[in-house]
Amino acid sequence: MSREKRIIPCLDLLLDEKGGRVVKGIEFEELRDAGDPVEFAKKYEKQGADELVFLDITASVQGRETILDVIKKAAAEISIPFTIGGGISSLEIAQKNLDAGATKVSINTAGVKDPQFISKAIEKFGAGKIVIAVDCKRNPDISVKGVNVFEEGGKKFWYEVVIMGGNEGTGIDTVEWAKKVEALGAREILLTSKDRDGTCDGYDLPITRAVSKAVSIPVIASGGVGTLEHLIEGATKGEADAVLAASVFHFGKYTVGDVKEEFRKRGIPVLMR
């Protein structure tokens, strides 16, 4: 636990007539409106957030580019780094997002469909500009060959990479995919368990820990935070380098400062801003 842990609020974006709103759902569905993304971004910067992640959650499914207006407005209002993900399917689209002010772009679906896209993006923009988002879901069919089998509560399963906003299975083992993207040159992974997203039941610790141990690059834990203890567990039991949360911040349960104070009380190093 030598590296300082980062605390990262996540803003899921949904395109509407106003240009883009922050929403939150459960298992990538049942979305509810939370507010204006730029106002949230400003608030989280004041609270001491280390970074932000904006995820345009329907861009890939709808086959469109990300909400560039939101990126431009956020870049004009905040100074902390932020990542934009969703619909990053070409080098041209990645360039547009970076030009709009994003610090990093997150590649998910397009990278799974064409792993060389990851290599090309890293070559063009540099590894520091690229985050590989890995969405996964537990799969009980352990007859699949070449997968890492887990057991919990007497049930065996493996973690399958899912794409297209979590709607499409790939048959790819999550741990093995994490190793591959590192080999392709990736220097950061954003790992989200669809099973835990929005549930407030805590991070999916078995896969968080397994991926964190399997790679040497930073892993951001995502999906399921409902309490301060969940964030602590992600950084300790899950061995993640950064912990990401949405609902607990958006609806005022905790501030970023609350989280950092609790980390400090537990002797967990956090970035100071």
Solvent accessible surface area in square Angstrom, and as a share of the most:
residue,aa,sasa,rsa
1,M,128,0.57
2,S,108,0.69
3,R,120,0.44
4,E,86,0.38
5,K,10,0.04
6,R,32,0.12
7,I,0,0.00
8,I,0,0.00
9,P,0,0.00
10,C,4,0.03
11,L,0,0.00
12,D,15,0.08
13,L,0,0.00
14,L,51,0.25
15,L,82,0.41
16,D,46,0.24
17,E,158,0.71
18,K,141,0.60
19,G,26,0.25
20,G,7,0.06
21,R,54,0.20
22,V,0,0.00
23,V,6,0.03
24,K,16,0.07
25,G,5,0.05
26,I,80,0.41
27,E,67,0.30
28,F,52,0.22
29,E,100,0.45
30,E,136,0.61
31,L,70,0.35
32,R,141,0.51
33,D,81,0.42
34,A,24,0.18
35,G,11,0.11
36,D,56,0.29
37,P,2,0.01
38,V,16,0.09
39,E,99,0.45
40,F,19,0.08
41,A,0,0.00
42,K,59,0.25
43,K,76,0.32
44,Y,0,0.00
45,E,31,0.14
46,K,171,0.72
47,Q,49,0.22
48,G,14,0.13
49,A,0,0.00
50,D,8,0.04
51,E,17,0.08
52,L,0,0.00
53,V,3,0.02
54,F,1,0.00
55,L,41,0.20
56,D,2,0.01
57,I,50,0.26
58,T,25,0.15
59,A,0,0.00
60,S,32,0.21
61,V,74,0.43
62,Q,104,0.46
63,G,71,0.68
64,R,52,0.19
65,E,62,0.28
66,T,8,0.05
67,I,11,0.06
68,L,43,0.21
69,D,86,0.45
70,V,9,0.05
71,I,1,0.01
72,K,107,0.45
73,K,120,0.51
74,A,0,0.00
75,A,37,0.29
76,A,87,0.68
77,E,90,0.40
78,I,16,0.08
79,S,100,0.65
80,I,11,0.06
81,P,53,0.33
82,F,5,0.02
83,T,3,0.02
84,I,0,0.00
85,G,1,0.01
86,G,22,0.21
87,G,8,0.08
88,I,7,0.04
89,S,66,0.43
90,S,33,0.21
91,L,45,0.23
92,E,115,0.52
93,I,22,0.11
94,A,0,0.00
95,Q,63,0.28
96,K,92,0.39
97,N,0,0.00
98,L,26,0.13
99,D,105,0.55
100,A,13,0.10
101,G,30,0.29
102,A,5,0.04
103,T,48,0.28
104,K,20,0.08
105,V,0,0.00
106,S,3,0.02
107,I,0,0.00
108,N,36,0.18
109,T,16,0.09
110,A,18,0.14
111,G,0,0.00
112,V,16,0.09
113,K,128,0.54
114,D,64,0.33
115,P,32,0.20
116,Q,99,0.44
117,F,15,0.06
118,I,0,0.00
119,S,29,0.19
120,K,108,0.46
121,A,0,0.00
122,I,23,0.12
123,E,151,0.68
124,K,112,0.48
125,F,33,0.14
126,G,31,0.30
127,A,27,0.21
128,G,62,0.59
129,K,81,0.34
130,I,2,0.01
131,V,3,0.01
132,I,2,0.01
133,A,8,0.06
134,V,2,0.01
135,D,17,0.09
136,C,0,0.00
137,K,74,0.31
138,R,58,0.21
139,N,33,0.17
140,P,109,0.69
141,D,70,0.36
142,I,72,0.37
143,S,91,0.59
144,V,54,0.31
145,K,191,0.81
146,G,70,0.67
147,V,25,0.14
148,N,51,0.26
149,V,76,0.44
150,F,36,0.15
151,E,111,0.50
152,E,73,0.33
153,G,80,0.77
154,G,67,0.64
155,K,151,0.64
156,K,103,0.44
157,F,9,0.04
158,W,2,0.01
159,Y,2,0.01
160,E,26,0.12
161,V,0,0.00
162,V,6,0.03
163,I,5,0.03
164,M,42,0.19
165,G,27,0.26
166,G,4,0.04
167,N,100,0.52
168,E,80,0.36
169,G,44,0.42
170,T,40,0.23
171,G,47,0.45
172,I,53,0.27
173,D,8,0.04
174,T,0,0.00
175,V,10,0.05
176,E,71,0.32
177,W,8,0.03
178,A,1,0.00
179,K,88,0.37
180,K,94,0.40
181,V,0,0.00
182,E,38,0.17
183,A,91,0.70
184,L,37,0.18
185,G,17,0.16
186,A,1,0.00
187,R,121,0.44
188,E,14,0.06
189,I,0,0.00
190,L,4,0.02
191,L,3,0.02
192,T,11,0.06
193,S,3,0.02
194,K,22,0.09
195,D,33,0.17
196,R,50,0.18
197,D,15,0.08
198,G,15,0.15
199,T,35,0.20
200,C,63,0.38
201,D,94,0.49
202,G,2,0.02
203,Y,5,0.02
204,D,2,0.01
205,L,29,0.14
206,P,25,0.16
207,I,1,0.00
208,T,5,0.03
209,R,83,0.30
210,A,24,0.18
211,V,0,0.00
212,S,17,0.11
213,K,134,0.57
214,A,34,0.26
215,V,12,0.07
216,S,87,0.56
217,I,11,0.06
218,P,32,0.20
219,V,0,0.00
220,I,3,0.02
221,A,0,0.00
222,S,13,0.08
223,G,7,0.07
224,G,5,0.05
225,V,9,0.05
226,G,1,0.01
227,T,49,0.29
228,L,40,0.20
229,E,74,0.33
230,H,28,0.12
231,L,1,0.00
232,I,9,0.05
233,E,37,0.16
234,G,0,0.00
235,A,1,0.01
236,T,45,0.26
237,K,117,0.49
238,G,0,0.00
239,E,71,0.32
240,A,0,0.00
241,D,16,0.08
242,A,0,0.00
243,V,0,0.00
244,L,6,0.03
245,A,4,0.03
246,A,9,0.07
247,S,18,0.11
248,V,3,0.02
249,F,3,0.01
250,H,13,0.06
251,F,86,0.36
252,G,59,0.57
253,K,115,0.49
254,Y,38,0.14
255,T,52,0.30
256,V,0,0.00
257,G,31,0.30
258,D,62,0.32
259,V,0,0.00
260,K,11,0.05
261,E,74,0.33
262,E,33,0.15
263,F,1,0.01
264,R,105,0.38
265,K,143,0.61
266,R,114,0.42
267,G,61,0.58
268,I,6,0.03
269,P,46,0.29
270,V,8,0.05
271,L,60,0.30
272,M,132,0.59
273,R,147,0.54
